[in-house]
Amino acid sequence: MWVYRLKGTPWELDSLIPELFHRGARGLLEGEGEVLAYFPAPRDLPYGGEWQELPDEDWLEAWRRDLKPAWAPPFVVLAPWHPWEGEGIPLVLEPGMAFGTGHHETTRLALEALARHLSPGEKVLDVGTGSGILSIAAEKLGGKALGVDIDPAVLPQAEANARANGVSPRFLLGSLEAALPFAPFGLIVANLFAELHAELAPLYKEALAPGGRLLLTGILKEKVHLVRAALEDLPLVEEEAEGEWVLLVYRR
């Protein structure tokens, strides 16, 4: 068995995960700024990663063993094979099929912000839903979530993850424009890169209800000024950081 180690930003890795499965990956492990893709043999891939041969062992069992639950209080993110009887709100996700398994700083920042800001019964928009983790978390907190994503490959897995958690957010193909017919939203959460947040700023404002909150992450510290400039007419009520990543919270 061989592993293909690929480094990049969250949004770069997010877009490549379906491609890696399409090209024959048998499993994926999402790390801090990297993805490990497991293949039976090396092959020509155009992504600039590095190949490493693994010892002769049950690689799938090793992958399952090494993947640990991820804490994002009050949530704990689990794979389907993780038993759990401890504290925390469990989020059960099939790992590897889409970005957002709770192991990256930006996902943890978004989950913790949801817990701080969401009120039961509130309409929530999750922009770039990926694995569906933020929509699922919002529903478990008592919200009513809509998740949108431009990648059709991730939506079936998001829906399967939602069913595994006993919740029923709605998922739509598209970007923020697809969600506007369902506006206004009391809470919008988006784990995207800074330039895209800046581009979407007018639509965020259009979709947000008066008094609503905007939770934005996926923002590198050195690019946070781009988001602040695009949303300078909204009050910034909170800023959190973990590692090189920033979460900004605005209120309309």
N, C-alpha and C positions, 0 to 999 in steps of 0.2 A: 504494500500500500504506500502511496505517495501523498504528501500534503503540499498544496500550493499556497504560499504565504503572500498575501496581497495587502499592502498598506495604502491608506488614503483617508480622505475626509468622510464623515458619515454619509453625506449625500452621494459621493462617488461610489462608496461601497454598496450603498442601498441599490443603486441602479445596476450594479454588476451581479448581484446575488442571483436574480433569475437567469442571467446569462450563464453563470457557472453551473447551475443545475442543468440548463439546456445542453451544455457541453459535456455532461456526464459526471458531475460531482455527485458523490454518494452521501455527503454530509457536509455541513458547514458549522464553524464555530466563530462567533462574533466576539472580538476582543477590543481592547482600547486602541482605536485607530487602525485596526487590521482585521482581516478575515482569513481564516484557515479553511481551505476547501480540500476535501479528501477525495482522491481519485485512485482507481486501480493501477494506473500507470501514467507517467507524464505524457503530456501532449502539447502541441504548439498552441499557446494562448497569447493573445495580443495585448495583455493588460500590464505587463512589466513586473509580474510577481516572480517569486523564487521557489524552485522545487526542492523538496527534501524527502529522502526515502525514510520511511518509518521502520522500526524494528518489526520482526515477524511476530505479530501478536494480533489479537482480536481488536482491530482499530476501532470498530463501532463501540465495543464495550469500553475501550479506553476513552473515547470521546464522551460517551454518556457519563463515565465516572468523573471526568475532569470538569464537566459543565456543572457549576454550582448554582443554587438559588441566588437571586440578586435582591438585595434590600433597597427599597425606596420608600421609607416610612410614610404612610402606614401600610404600604403594600410589600408583598414578597412575590417575586416573579419566579415561577416554577416551570420546568419542563414536565410533560405528562408523566414521566417515570419518577419524578421526585415525590416521595411521600412527605406529607406535611401535617403536623398536628399542633404547631406552635402558634404564636401570636401573629397578628398582621392579617391584612386582607389578601387572600391568594389570587394571583393572576396566572392562569395556566396557559402557556404558549408553546406551540410547536416551534423549536428554535431553528434558525437558519433560513427559512423560506422567504423572509422579508425583514427589512431593517426594523429594529425596535424589540429587543428581548430583555431590556432592563439592565444590561451589562455596560451600556455606554453612559457617560456622564450626562449627556443631553437628555436622554430618556428619563434618567433618575430625576433630573431637575424638573422636567415637565410633570412627572407623576407627583412629586412632592408639592409642586405649585397647585396642581389640580386639587389636592387634598386641602390645601389652605384656602382656596378661593371658591370652590364650587358649592352652591347651595342646592339641597334636594329639590327636584322638580325643574331645575334650570335647563334650558336648551343649550347644548354644547356643540360647537363645530370643531372638528379635528381635521386640520388641513395637512395633507400628505400622510395619510393614516398608516401606510406600510402594513405592519403586522396587525394593526387594529388595537394595539395595546392601550393607547390613550382613550379611545372611544370606549373600550371595555372597562377601563378604570373609572371613567366618568359615569357609566351606567351603574357600576358597583357602589358608587358614592350617592346614587339616587338621582343622577341627571338623566337627560334624554339626549343621546348623542347621534350626530351625523358625521361620518367620516368620508372624506373625498381623497382620491389619489389618481394621478394621471397614468399610472401603470396598471393595465388590466390584469396582469399576472398576479398581483398581490391580493386582489379583492377576494377571490375564493378562499385563500388562506385566512384572511381577516375574518371572513364570515365563519369559517370553521373554528377559529380561535374563540369567537364570540359564543358559538354554540357550546363549546367545551366549558365556558365559564357561566353558562346559564343566563346570558343577557342577550339583548336583541337590538344593538344599535343599527342604524341604517347606513349602508355603504353605497357610494355613488362613484362612477368613473368621471374624472374631470378635476379641475382645480377649483379655486374659490368661486368662480363664476357659476359653476354647477350648483353651488349651495345657496346662491342669492334668492331663488324662489322660496326658500324655507326660512329666510331671515325675518326678523332680527334674532340674534343669538345673545344670550346673557354672558356667555363665556366662549372665547375662541382660543384654541391652543394650536400651536404650529411649531414643529421641530424641523426647521429649514435653515438654509444658509443665509447670511446677512444680506447679500445682494437680492435674493428672492424676497425676503421680508420687505426690503425697501421698494421693490417693484410692486408688491401686493398691498402696500400701505393704503392706497385709496379704497381698495375693495374691503380691507379689514374695517375701515371706518364705516363703509356703507353697510356691512353685514352686522355690525355690533349695535346692540340695543343701548339706549341711554342708560348710563350707569353700569354698562357691561364692562368686563375685564378682558384684556388681551394678553395672553401668556405666550411669549415668543422665546424660543431657544434654538440651539444649533448655531449660535453666533460666536465666532472667535473673538477673543478680547481685542485684537488689533483691528477688528472690523465693526465693533459695536457702534462707532460713530455714524456709520451708514444708516443704521436703523434709527438711531436717535434723531438724525437729521430728517428722515422721512416721516417721523411721527412727532415732530417737535410741538405740534398743536394739541397733543393729548398729554394729560398729566402722567408722568412716570411715577408710579407708586411703590415700586419694589425692584431691586436688582440683586441677583444672586449669582455666584460664580462657583464652579468646580473645575479645578485644573485650568485648562486654557479656554473653557467654555463659559458663556454668560446666559442667564435668563433675565429678560426684561418683562415687567408687568405694567401695562397701561390701563387707565380707566377712561371711559368716554363720559 
